């Protein structure tokens, strides 16, 4: 199994601004993980746990930095970065993509068929 660092748009701020968008992003992230598993990959979506934690507590800058360092450690151990981009590419996703490129980690872009129609009819969370 190849170790896959999964990226998809997730934004803690959407919890307060748009609960529907937050739920959509969480469903999308879960679908991305299931897609990777179905391809016999060993996926981790570090941002998924990070967003859940940040939404549950009032995180300070030190905790956020620790969470980002933890993501970088998982990235370093990954064989590939898989970017599920139907909902766009967030600044945080781009930061991970740029870091992966600098470390010569393979990057693959994917789309989820079930979200293609939704993406076409609604504005993406982020503009690429």
C-alpha positions in Angstrom: 0.0 0.0 0.0 1.2 3.4 -0.8 1.0 6.0 1.9 -1.2 8.8 0.7 -1.4 12.3 2.3 -4.9 13.4 1.3 -5.8 17.0 0.8 -9.3 18.5 0.3 -10.8 21.9 1.1 -11.5 22.2 4.9 -12.0 25.5 6.7 -12.7 25.9 10.4 -14.1 29.4 9.8 -17.0 27.9 7.8 -18.4 26.5 11.0 -19.4 29.9 12.1 -20.1 31.4 8.7 -21.8 28.6 6.8 -22.6 25.3 8.6 -23.9 23.8 5.3 -20.6 24.4 3.6 -18.7 22.9 6.6 -20.9 19.8 6.4 -20.3 19.6 2.6 -16.5 19.8 3.1 -16.5 17.2 5.9 -18.6 14.8 3.7 -16.2 15.5 0.8 -13.1 14.8 2.9 -14.6 11.5 4.1 -15.5 10.5 0.5 -11.9 11.3 -0.5 -10.6 9.0 2.2 -12.9 6.2 1.1 -11.9 6.7 -2.5 -8.2 6.4 -1.6 -8.9 3.3 0.5 -10.8 1.8 -2.5 -7.7 2.3 -4.6 -5.7 0.2 -2.0 -3.9 3.2 -0.6 -3.2 4.0 3.0 -4.6 7.5 3.3 -4.3 10.1 6.0 -6.1 13.4 6.0 -4.3 15.4 8.6 -6.4 18.5 8.1 -9.6 16.5 8.9 -8.4 15.9 12.5 -6.9 19.4 12.7 -10.2 21.1 11.7 -12.2 18.9 14.1 -9.9 19.8 17.0 -9.8 23.5 16.1 -13.5 23.7 15.9 -13.9 22.1 19.4 -11.5 24.3 21.3 -10.3 27.8 21.3 -6.9 27.1 19.8 -3.9 29.4 20.3 -1.1 30.0 17.8 1.2 27.5 19.6 -1.3 24.7 19.2 -1.9 25.6 15.5 1.8 25.5 14.9 2.1 22.1 16.6 -0.7 20.8 14.4 1.1 22.1 11.3 4.3 20.5 12.4 2.5 17.2 12.9 1.1 17.4 9.3 4.6 18.1 8.0 5.8 14.9 9.8 3.1 12.8 8.2 3.8 14.5 4.8 7.5 13.5 5.1 6.5 9.9 5.6 4.1 9.9 2.7 4.7 8.3 -0.7 2.3 10.7 -2.5 0.0 13.7 -2.0 -3.4 13.3 -3.4 -5.3 16.5 -4.0 -9.1 16.2 -4.2 -9.9 19.5 -5.8 -13.6 19.5 -6.7 -14.2 22.1 -3.9 -11.1 24.1 -4.9 -7.6 24.4 -3.5 -7.3 26.4 -0.2 -4.2 28.4 0.8 -3.4 25.7 3.4 -3.7 23.0 0.7 -1.4 25.0 -1.5 1.1 25.3 1.3 1.2 21.5 1.6 1.5 21.1 -2.2 4.4 23.5 -2.3 6.2 21.7 0.5 5.6 18.3 -1.1 7.1 19.7 -4.4 10.1 21.0 -2.5 10.6 17.5 -1.0 10.1 15.8 -4.4 7.0 14.0 -3.2 4.6 12.8 -6.0 1.5 14.9 -6.3 -1.7 13.6 -7.9 -4.9 15.5 -8.6 -8.3 13.7 -8.4 -12.0 14.4 -8.7 -14.8 12.5 -7.1 -17.6 11.7 -9.6 -20.4 12.2 -7.1 -19.3 15.8 -6.5 -18.8 16.9 -10.2 -22.4 18.0 -10.6 -22.4 19.9 -7.2 -19.1 21.6 -8.1 -20.5 22.7 -11.5 -23.7 24.2 -9.9 -22.3 25.9 -6.9 -19.3 28.1 -6.3 -16.2 26.2 -5.1 -15.0 26.8 -1.6 -11.8 28.2 -3.1 -10.8 29.4 -6.5 -7.8 27.6 -7.9 
